[in-house]
Amino acid sequence: MHTCNVPRLDARLTAAFDFVRPGHTAADIGCDHGKLSAALAGSGRCPLVLACDLRPGPLEKARVTCAPYGDRVQLRLGSGLSVLAPGEAEDIIIAGMGAETIIEILEAAPWVFDARYNLILVPATKHSILRRWLARRGFALRAETLCQAAGRWYAVMNARYTGEACEPDGLYCLTGLTAGQPGCAEYYASQNAKLKKYQLGLPDGAEKDAVGKLIAELEKQ
Ligand SMILES: C[S@@+](CC[C@H](N)C(=O)[O-])C[C@H]1O[C@@H](n2cnc3c(N)ncnc32)[C@H](O)[C@@H]1O
């Protein structure tokens, strides 16, 4: 639903855009170039977008990109969700950071452990670690979109807090809700290549055996 004058988004950011609920205020954490914030405001999908970044340089880029949309985009400088008051934005996007950084950002904001927030998470690395953390901390994955951008595979995750924490199995952590999606065989191959590299560094023992079992399971998918 983009209008012609908003920035073009790649497959990864388009998938994130599609998970944002129309009519809700969104926060784009780590907005950098500001393209997603601009698309959300400029398309009319969100009445207000809070474009946030840790560093002044990226925020300045976002200011320029979002200038055409006036006060429908507000800029915030600071780390993670510390720049938001609880409830100020109900759709929260954290895209383009490693899983550990995304986890740190969410752990630092206990208010986000609440079903009212629609989380859109796009880890740049370590998808499995983020899926495991979400399950353990009581967030359910509602949907995932697998996509390729600049030659790399991304899983764009849509999560909501349910409070029902669980211990996910290894295969779920590696594949999430991507089964049957276009490109999933290639995605699993890339996940498996990382797992094999990890296994190589392990001493003989129970963990190495468990990882070997997981590699075999993933190859069967
Ligand atoms: C690779 S860019 C991603 C830009 C955009 N979200 C995307 O996915 O295309 C990562 C951005 O996150 C910002 N960032 C890193 N850690 C952050 C934090 N703790 N809080 C807010 N922004 C952060 C960086 O300054 C950078 O602009």
The ligand as an SDF file (V2000), in Angstrom:
LIG
                    3D

 27 29  0  0  0  0  0  0  0  0999 V2000
   22.1730   -1.5310   10.2810 C   0  0  0  0  0  0  0  0  0  0  0  0
   21.2230   -0.1810   10.8240 S   0  0  0  0  0  0  0  0  0  0  0  0
   19.5800   -0.7650   10.4950 C   0  0  0  0  0  0  0  0  0  0  0  0
   18.7360    0.3030    9.8880 C   0  0  0  0  0  0  0  0  0  0  0  0
   17.2910   -0.1110    9.6060 C   0  0  0  0  0  0  0  0  0  0  0  0
   16.5640   -0.3990   10.8140 N   0  0  0  0  0  0  0  0  0  0  0  0
   17.2430   -1.2910    8.6870 C   0  0  0  0  0  0  0  0  0  0  0  0
   16.9700   -2.4140    9.1460 O   0  0  0  0  0  0  0  0  0  0  0  0
   17.5140   -1.1150    7.4850 O   0  0  0  0  0  0  0  0  0  0  0  0
   21.2870   -0.3140   12.5810 C   0  0  0  0  0  0  0  0  0  0  0  0
   20.9440    1.0020   13.2770 C   0  0  0  0  0  0  0  0  0  0  0  0
   20.6690    0.7110   14.6340 O   0  0  0  0  0  0  0  0  0  0  0  0
   21.2160    1.7280   15.4410 C   0  0  0  0  0  0  0  0  0  0  0  0
   21.3730    1.1740   16.7990 N   0  0  0  0  0  0  0  0  0  0  0  0
   22.3010    0.2860   17.2370 C   0  0  0  0  0  0  0  0  0  0  0  0
   22.0860    0.0200   18.5360 N   0  0  0  0  0  0  0  0  0  0  0  0
   20.9960    0.7530   18.9160 C   0  0  0  0  0  0  0  0  0  0  0  0
   20.3010    0.9120   20.1410 C   0  0  0  0  0  0  0  0  0  0  0  0
   20.6670    0.2710   21.2510 N   0  0  0  0  0  0  0  0  0  0  0  0
   19.2470    1.7450   20.1650 N   0  0  0  0  0  0  0  0  0  0  0  0
   18.8530    2.4090   19.0550 C   0  0  0  0  0  0  0  0  0  0  0  0
   19.4840    2.3120   17.8690 N   0  0  0  0  0  0  0  0  0  0  0  0
   20.5460    1.4890   17.8100 C   0  0  0  0  0  0  0  0  0  0  0  0
   22.5010    2.1110   14.7370 C   0  0  0  0  0  0  0  0  0  0  0  0
   22.9190    3.4050   15.1040 O   0  0  0  0  0  0  0  0  0  0  0  0
   22.0810    2.0050   13.2670 C   0  0  0  0  0  0  0  0  0  0  0  0
   21.6240    3.2390   12.7840 O   0  0  0  0  0  0  0  0  0  0  0  0
  1  2  1  0
  2  3  1  0
  2 10  1  0
  3  4  1  0
  4  5  1  0
  5  6  1  0
  5  7  1  0
  7  8  2  0
  7  9  1  0
 10 11  1  0
 11 12  1  0
 11 26  1  0
 12 13  1  0
 13 14  1  0
 13 24  1  0
 14 15  1  0
 14 23  1  0
 15 16  2  0
 16 17  1  0
 17 18  1  0
 17 23  2  0
 18 19  1  0
 18 20  2  0
 20 21  1  0
 21 22  2  0
 22 23  1  0
 24 25  1  0
 24 26  1  0
 26 27  1  0
M  CHG  2   2   1   9  -1
M  END
$$$$
